[in-house]
Amino acid sequence: MKRFMGSRHTVTESNMIILGLPMDFTSSRLSGSRGGPDSVRQESWNIESYSPFLDKDLEETSFYDLGNISFPFGDVERSLENIRLVSNRFFNSGKKILSIGGEHLVSFPLIRSAFSVYPDLKVIHLDAHADLRSSYYGGSLSHASVMRLVAEKCLKSTRDLHQFCIRSGTKDEYDWAYKNTTFYPHKPETEEIQRLHRDIGTNPVYLTVDIDVVDPSGAPGTGTPEPGGLTSSELLNIVHSLRELNLVGMDIVEICPSLDHNGITSLLGAKTIRESLLQWGL
């Protein structure tokens, strides 16, 4: 396994830790996101370490790629507990965590762990799907219910979940979102980003990015593509617009290299991570 480009520090020296979470046990359409972490790392070596957007280079950052967490195959609950235990160690020591999925359910133990350390945590969710089902095919632990779990079990208020770019969900999910979360089911405009900054202020923030927030034309390598999404440039612009926030954790999930074309989805994941490291990994 290659580590992410520029990972040259030890854990002790680093402010941010990269974790690979190769789990896709509850994927409901097409699986393969377990290959996401290694594919994103591989493609990171095909982009530059310098960002012309931020005028910074990864040589200026302090991060360490710890590799992948191991999971007991098919055991969802034990796998989520493994994630929680590992992330607890780093959040409790003041480290930031940037995780590469894997299916979106991996966000639940990460955010739960962050909330145990940062009780005023706010979550920003970029996704095509609301992920607010109370259960999916009879199971409550699912990538289709992950944000419902986060809202109800990981935050002081369900309103602390800020959802953007949602363009798919059941009527019940949309109704629940409008009543309970801070819900923007479209691309955020400047006014909404400004309102987000006012609402969050200096509170700690966790950012979760499902790659299917991007239109399938720009990110075909995902198990549940949804037409009508962001361009890759729009995703990067949104990430840049959040740079003043107090980010403590982040993940990018649902990249399926087996469904990709010419690695462009993994490349987008790698570039999004590079920009995030340069913004928050110093």
Backbone torsions as a table, in degrees:
resi	resn	phi	psi	omega
1	MET	NA	127.2	171.9
2	LYS	-79.4	142.2	172.3
3	ARG	-85.7	162.0	-178.5
4	PHE	-60.8	138.7	-179.5
5	MET	-47.6	129.0	176.7
6	GLY	93.1	-3.6	178.0
7	SER	-76.5	103.1	-175.4
8	ARG	-136.0	1.7	-178.4
9	HIS	-100.7	161.3	171.8
10	THR	-81.7	167.9	177.1
11	VAL	-58.0	-43.1	-176.7
12	THR	-60.6	-38.9	-176.8
13	GLU	-77.7	-19.6	-165.7
14	SER	-94.4	144.0	175.6
15	ASN	-86.0	-28.3	-176.7
16	MET	-127.7	139.5	-179.7
17	ILE	-114.4	129.9	172.8
18	ILE	-93.5	129.5	176.4
19	LEU	-120.3	133.9	171.5
20	GLY	-95.4	133.1	-176.3
21	LEU	-125.5	79.7	-174.4
22	PRO	-81.5	67.9	-178.8
23	MET	-124.6	129.6	174.6
24	ASP	-144.2	47.5	-173.9
25	PHE	-73.6	-25.3	-176.4
26	THR	-109.8	11.9	179.7
27	SER	-56.8	132.5	-168.8
28	SER	-102.9	-15.4	179.3
29	ARG	-113.2	-76.7	176.9
30	LEU	-126.3	131.9	-179.4
31	SER	-90.1	177.9	178.8
32	GLY	132.7	-4.6	-178.5
33	SER	-70.6	-11.1	174.8
34	ARG	-62.0	-22.4	177.5
35	GLY	-84.5	-4.6	-176.3
36	GLY	-59.8	-48.9	-176.3
37	PRO	-57.0	-46.8	-177.6
38	ASP	-71.2	-34.5	179.1
39	SER	-67.5	-41.8	178.2
40	VAL	-63.7	-41.6	177.4
41	ARG	-61.6	-45.0	-179.6
42	GLN	-59.4	-45.5	-177.4
43	GLU	-72.5	-20.0	178.3
44	SER	-60.6	-25.5	179.8
45	TRP	-78.9	-3.1	178.8
46	ASN	-105.8	8.0	171.4
47	ILE	-119.7	168.3	179.8
48	GLU	-80.3	152.7	174.9
49	SER	-77.7	-14.0	-178.9
50	TYR	-95.2	135.6	175.3
51	SER	-105.8	115.3	175.5
52	PRO	-70.9	-19.3	178.0
53	PHE	-69.1	-38.8	-174.5
54	LEU	-108.5	-7.7	-176.9
55	ASP	53.6	46.9	178.0
56	LYS	-138.7	158.6	179.5
57	ASP	-124.4	149.5	179.7
58	LEU	-60.6	-19.1	175.4
59	GLU	-63.1	-19.5	-179.6
60	GLU	-88.0	-7.0	-173.7
61	THR	-95.8	168.9	179.1
62	SER	-129.7	90.9	-179.9
63	PHE	-143.1	156.5	179.9
64	TYR	-134.6	129.0	176.9
65	ASP	-89.9	107.3	-174.8
66	LEU	-77.6	-14.6	-176.3
67	GLY	99.5	-161.2	-175.6
68	ASN	-99.0	142.3	169.5
69	ILE	-76.9	139.5	177.6
70	SER	-87.3	142.5	-178.9
71	PHE	-125.8	142.5	170.6
72	PRO	-72.0	117.2	-167.7
73	PHE	-58.5	126.5	176.2
74	GLY	84.2	-8.7	-177.7
75	ASP	-96.7	94.9	-173.6
76	VAL	-64.8	-47.8	-174.6
77	GLU	-64.6	-43.8	178.8
78	ARG	-67.4	-34.5	178.7
79	SER	-65.4	-43.9	177.5
80	LEU	-63.7	-36.6	178.0
81	GLU	-66.9	-37.0	176.0
82	ASN	-59.2	-43.9	179.4
83	ILE	-62.4	-44.5	-178.5
84	ARG	-61.2	-44.5	-177.4
85	LEU	-65.2	-43.0	180.0
86	VAL	-67.1	-46.1	-177.7
87	SER	-67.8	-32.9	175.9
88	ASN	-55.6	-43.7	-178.2
89	ARG	-56.4	-43.8	-175.1
90	PHE	-80.7	-42.2	177.5
91	PHE	-61.0	-40.2	-179.3
92	ASN	-67.5	-23.7	178.4
93	SER	-94.5	8.1	175.9
94	GLY	85.8	7.8	178.1
95	LYS	-80.8	151.8	168.0
96	LYS	-90.7	151.1	-179.1
97	ILE	-123.3	130.3	172.2
98	LEU	-119.4	114.3	-174.2
99	SER	-109.0	147.8	177.0
100	ILE	-118.3	118.2	177.4
101	GLY	-89.2	174.8	15.3
102	GLY	74.0	159.2	178.0
103	GLU	-71.8	166.4	-172.4
104	HIS	-70.6	-19.9	179.2
105	LEU	-59.4	-23.3	-179.3
106	VAL	-63.3	-19.1	179.7
107	SER	-67.5	-29.6	-174.6
108	PHE	-59.2	-54.7	179.7
109	PRO	-67.8	-28.6	176.8
110	LEU	-64.7	-47.9	-178.6
111	ILE	-70.2	-37.0	177.3
112	ARG	-61.5	-41.0	178.3
113	SER	-66.5	-42.4	178.5
114	ALA	-62.5	-39.7	-179.2
115	PHE	-65.1	-32.2	179.7
116	SER	-67.1	-23.8	179.1
117	VAL	-98.4	-34.3	-176.7
118	TYR	-120.4	86.1	-173.5
119	PRO	-67.1	-13.3	176.4
120	ASP	-99.2	22.9	-175.0
121	LEU	-60.5	139.6	170.0
122	LYS	-116.5	148.9	-179.0
123	VAL	-121.8	132.5	172.9
124	ILE	-109.4	128.2	-172.5
125	HIS	-122.2	114.5	175.8
126	LEU	-108.1	120.3	-169.7
127	ASP	-166.4	155.7	169.0
128	ALA	-78.1	-28.5	-171.8
129	HIS	-112.7	145.7	-179.1
130	ALA	-68.1	-34.4	-179.7
131	ASP	55.8	40.1	-174.9
132	LEU	-115.6	17.9	178.4
133	ARG	-68.1	143.6	175.9
134	SER	-74.1	-26.3	172.9
135	SER	-158.3	162.1	-179.8
136	TYR	-141.1	119.2	-174.7
137	TYR	50.8	40.9	174.3
138	GLY	85.4	-1.6	-178.5
139	GLY	-116.2	137.8	179.1
140	SER	-87.4	-18.6	178.2
141	LEU	-98.4	98.2	-173.5
142	SER	-152.9	153.9	174.5
143	HIS	-65.7	-17.0	177.6
144	ALA	-85.8	-8.8	-178.9
145	SER	-120.7	6.6	-169.6
146	VAL	-62.6	-39.2	-178.0
147	MET	-76.8	-25.0	172.0
148	ARG	-66.1	-42.8	176.7
149	LEU	-61.5	-43.9	179.5
150	VAL	-62.3	-46.9	-177.1
151	ALA	-62.5	-40.7	-173.0
152	GLU	-89.9	-23.4	-172.9
153	LYS	-118.6	-9.9	-170.9
154	CYS	-123.2	2.5	-173.9
155	LEU	-137.3	153.0	176.5
156	LYS	-61.6	-40.1	-179.9
157	SER	-136.4	143.8	176.6
158	THR	-62.1	-23.1	178.3
159	ARG	-68.7	-13.7	177.8
160	ASP	-76.4	-3.1	172.4
161	LEU	-94.9	115.9	-178.7
162	HIS	-106.4	113.6	-174.2
163	GLN	-109.7	132.1	-178.0
164	PHE	-129.9	150.2	170.7
165	CYS	70.9	14.2	-178.3
166	ILE	-67.6	128.4	179.6
167	ARG	-135.0	13.0	179.9
168	SER	-152.1	137.2	177.8
169	GLY	167.9	168.3	175.9
170	THR	-77.8	164.7	175.7
171	LYS	-59.8	-39.9	178.5
172	ASP	-60.8	-40.4	179.0
173	GLU	-63.9	-45.5	179.5
174	TYR	-63.3	-43.2	178.2
175	ASP	-60.5	-44.1	-179.2
176	TRP	-65.1	-40.0	-179.5
177	ALA	-63.8	-47.4	-179.3
178	TYR	-61.4	-33.0	-178.4
179	LYS	-83.5	-25.7	-166.8
180	ASN	-124.1	-33.9	-179.1
181	THR	-104.1	177.2	170.8
182	THR	-94.2	103.2	-158.8
183	PHE	-116.5	119.6	175.5
184	TYR	-124.6	91.0	-174.0
185	PRO	-81.2	48.8	179.1
186	HIS	-165.8	173.9	178.3
187	LYS	-63.7	130.5	-179.0
188	PRO	-69.7	133.4	173.6
189	GLU	-90.0	172.7	-176.8
190	THR	-55.7	-42.2	-178.9
191	GLU	-61.8	-38.5	-179.4
192	GLU	-72.5	-35.4	174.7
193	ILE	-64.7	-40.5	177.8
194	GLN	-64.1	-40.4	177.8
195	ARG	-65.3	-38.6	177.1
196	LEU	-60.0	-44.9	178.5
197	HIS	-61.7	-40.6	179.2
198	ARG	-66.4	-41.6	-178.0
199	ASP	-66.6	-39.0	-174.6
200	ILE	-87.3	-39.3	179.7
201	GLY	58.9	-128.6	-178.0
202	THR	-97.5	6.9	179.0
203	ASN	-62.0	149.8	176.5
204	PRO	-64.4	145.4	-173.7
205	VAL	-129.0	140.7	169.3
206	TYR	-117.3	129.5	179.6
207	LEU	-109.9	123.7	175.8
208	THR	-118.1	126.9	-175.5
209	VAL	-121.0	112.4	169.9
210	ASP	-88.3	124.1	-173.0
211	ILE	-61.0	-19.2	179.4
212	ASP	-75.9	1.9	168.6
213	VAL	-61.6	-26.0	176.9
214	VAL	-84.5	143.9	178.2
215	ASP	-57.7	145.4	-180.0
216	PRO	-56.1	-24.1	177.4
217	SER	-66.3	-25.7	179.7
218	GLY	-105.0	-15.5	179.7
219	ALA	-146.9	72.5	-178.2
220	PRO	-73.2	-18.9	-174.2
221	GLY	-84.5	68.5	177.8
222	THR	-150.8	152.3	-171.9
223	GLY	-77.1	-23.0	-179.1
224	THR	-129.8	68.9	-179.5
225	PRO	-65.7	146.7	-177.9
226	GLU	-137.7	112.7	-178.9
227	PRO	-60.9	154.2	175.3
228	GLY	94.5	23.3	-173.9
229	GLY	-95.6	-170.6	178.8
230	LEU	-67.4	159.0	163.3
231	THR	-82.2	165.1	177.4
232	SER	-62.7	-36.5	178.2
233	SER	-63.9	-39.7	179.4
234	GLU	-64.7	-39.0	176.8
235	LEU	-61.1	-47.5	-179.3
236	LEU	-63.3	-37.5	178.2
237	ASN	-64.1	-39.4	177.9
238	ILE	-63.8	-45.1	178.1
239	VAL	-58.3	-44.6	178.9
240	HIS	-62.9	-34.7	-178.2
241	SER	-68.4	-12.7	-178.1
242	LEU	-99.7	5.5	-168.1
243	ARG	-64.7	-22.2	180.0
244	GLU	-82.5	-7.2	-178.9
245	LEU	-76.2	157.9	-177.6
246	ASN	-87.3	74.8	-176.8
247	LEU	-75.1	130.7	176.3
248	VAL	-113.9	-17.1	179.8
249	GLY	-161.4	157.6	-176.2
250	MET	-159.4	150.2	168.4
251	ASP	-141.1	157.0	170.3
252	ILE	-129.9	125.3	-166.0
253	VAL	-132.3	169.7	172.0
254	GLU	70.0	25.6	172.5
255	ILE	-86.4	122.2	-177.7
256	CYS	-116.8	96.7	-176.1
257	PRO	-61.9	-28.1	179.8
258	SER	-67.9	-17.1	179.6
259	LEU	-105.8	4.5	-172.3
260	ASP	-85.4	169.4	174.1
261	HIS	-124.1	117.2	177.5
262	ASN	57.4	23.4	176.3
263	GLY	70.6	15.4	-170.8
264	ILE	-69.8	-29.2	179.1
265	THR	-72.9	-42.3	176.0
266	SER	-64.2	-36.4	176.0
267	LEU	-63.2	-41.7	177.4
268	LEU	-63.3	-41.2	176.0
269	GLY	-60.0	-44.2	-179.9
270	ALA	-63.7	-40.6	-179.2
271	LYS	-69.8	-37.6	176.5
272	THR	-63.0	-39.7	178.1
273	ILE	-67.6	-41.9	177.6
274	ARG	-57.8	-46.7	180.0
275	GLU	-63.6	-37.5	-179.9
276	SER	-68.6	-41.2	176.2
277	LEU	-60.6	-40.5	-178.8
278	LEU	-71.1	-29.0	178.9
279	GLN	-80.2	-40.8	-167.6
280	TRP	-123.4	-2.9	-175.4
281	GLY	-96.2	6.8	-177.0
282	LEU	-80.6	NA	NA
